[in-house]
Structure formats: C-alpha cells, structure tokens
Amino acid sequence: MSWRFDLAIALGILSASVQVPTLTLDDVECLGELALSGAVRAVRGVLPAALAARKAGRSLVVPRANAEEACLASGLKVIAVDHLLEAVAHFNGHTPIEPYVSNGLLYASKPYPDLNEVQGQLAAKRALLIAAAGAHNLFML
C-alpha cells in the first residue's frame, strides 16, 4: 500500500479548514508519508513525480530524505521538509524554506583501488586489463 500522498492530503485538509492559505498550494505538488508524530518520511517514486511536476510547471515538496532524488529533474523547485509543522509554517509564510540545492551526489561514492596504484606487475596488470576489456572471467591464484 502506498502512503506517499499523506502530506498532500494533510495540507489539503488544512487548506480546506482555512489553516493554510489555498493560494500558496496552487502550484505545488507534495509527496511524503506522515508519521503519527507529524514527521515526514521518505517515499518511493519521487523521480517520476518530480519529472511530472516539472513538466506541469509546479514546485515539489518532498521529505528531506528524497530531496536529492527530486533534484535529478533539473529546473524543478524542490522544497525539502522533515515535519508537517515545517511545511505548514512555510505555506503560512512564517518560516519560508529555501529551495533545496543539490550537491550533485545522490549517493556518496566510495573510493575504490585503482590499477594505476599497483607498482610493477606489468604482466598481471595487462592480463587484468585484457580480461576486463573483453568481459572475460579471470581466476587469480
């Protein structure tokens, strides 16, 4: 079961009860699962939603854990939140949230050993390169 529209439903209810101005939600799409505490949890399917929001000319409110993924849709204004109250304060104008700026890394890269760091062993390095280039198996003793 998908709960990714919890945040949108909650903001819609708050807008209908005049606790959040309706005009501030006009050009916004929201994704996020709400915990009972009001915390906004990460959801799946953020990238397709971000691409659709960009195509529609809307901004996107997402859980902070999904903000980097949403930023893959370049040119999209992404608002990252951790809690429902944070989103409400933003849309009420009390505490505006700056658009999320991607650091360009969806996942932190891990440093891998490089063959250039191996001293000598020219025949072994050549065998490794040929095996890798031809997608061949290699058994080292």
PyMOL commands that set and color helices and strands:
alter all, ss='L'
color gray80, all
select helices_A, chain A and resi 6-16+22-25+46-56+64-70+84-92+115-117+122-133
alter helices_A, ss='H'
color red, helices_A
select strands_A, chain A and resi 28-30+33-34+40-41+59-63+78-81
alter strands_A, ss='S'
color yellow, strands_A
deselect
rebuild
show_as cartoon
